[in-house]
């Protein structure tokens, strides 16, 4: 039995402050909060209009080395850093993504931080929260239903059932639904065709919600969603099916950011939840912009490792929203680095200088990548009780060699107090004024060349590999006028390469490209690599097996 209380026990022991008090920290009036119970609220979009033209605070991105089963703690660090900055007198708001039920019931567990660095109410945030994911699922599936209905009633637009690309979505891991056939059972059940399901976090509607700036932009983006091609290869959109208005109605409330609090009573926006391996992996533009207008410092995170989430934050979200970050924090743990260096999970508590050195090579690649964006960088070593002084000294020496601050932070065990040194290092980086943000590639670089630049410069690949047919697909998108769009790479999160088993810093590999798809509503081009899946499956023993509810309605086994 663990000597430490569970995250859920810690969250339950907290005394949550009234939402009016949390809102007041941001300068929000009582009528600028739309309560969802006593511990959650939405902030109406009218607040964003009120903030238009006002100076913005500083923007900090928290990212991490590539994820391992050993744990990195990116969200925990985001929360701890935010609490630490508040303790140092910088009015700070954190901006996180909403957790998906798929990983929550699968193998990852919840996504509200951990230890004494959490956002609460933890159970609500990890489950239904304010219903945003359900609204996105419904809007996506409404378009799918309208599409099949259009086919059933004569197919006036001439949709080719073999070239329909719009799937259905579900916010659960369900491998059996990846490929299905609909329309069986006779003439009354529409046109039989092959289709499938993706997880809601991979839906383009999710990406649209995360990147939209207001309701009108949301509606326009939804209208551009492509559902398939006609028999003469012309695109058909949600606007062609006249569904974008109804979809906007379903998403009207979901577009408003969700406000909650940390265990230390500091404000936190938790809004939108695209995955970082198959989507752009960032919280909503609306929440980030609102936070920047209401706070001295905004601390946000991006999904999975820096090769995925951070790259997409810089090259997609910042480009689309006109954001200029002021500092970046790269999270690592001694345990994770030793695992990246070849140590087995069962041996991570043992001292292993060789494995740590190999793992530092992995970390250094992330450091090199992040420096390309010309934003000050701080490396955070998220503390574990198994860390040894010599291991920390080795990491500090690596930081000195690379010219980057390395700070060990104990926020999991001590909350904001344990993150004070990290918070001060971030303040020093921000106030040093050296940020000169530059994306990895210009808009006018060709789509295939943008993809190659990500693969070579961020992943460290020798080159990309694409069949001639796929190269033509890239060229066709450019000919259609989409060449200025950014690239969203779908790749395994576990490796710089497309092989999840190649840990550390692999060299001498290529990145095979499998497909390229225009995401006209989101405003990016999605490139699938390797064997990446858009509908995950459950592990042999899913986390859901350990969950239960007692007679008083208290949930057990949730993270």
Helices and strands as residue ranges (DSSP letters): H 7-13, H 19-25, G 30-32, E 34-35, E 41-43, H 46-51, E 58-64, H 74-87, E 92-96, H 101-105, E 113-114, E 117-120, H 122-126, H 132-152, E 159-164, E 168-170, G 175-177, E 180-182, G 187-189, E 193-195, E 197-199, G 200-202, H 204-211, H 215-223, E 226-230, E 235-237, H 244-251, E 257-262, E 267-270, H 285-294, E 297-301, I 306-310, H 311-312, I 313-317, H 318-321, E 327-332, H 334-340, G 345-347, H 353-371, E 377-382, H 389-402, E 405-409, H 411-414, G 415-419, H 420-431, H 447-453, I 454-458, E 463-465, H 468-479, E 486-490, E 510-519, E 524-529, G 543-546, E 548-549, E 555-556
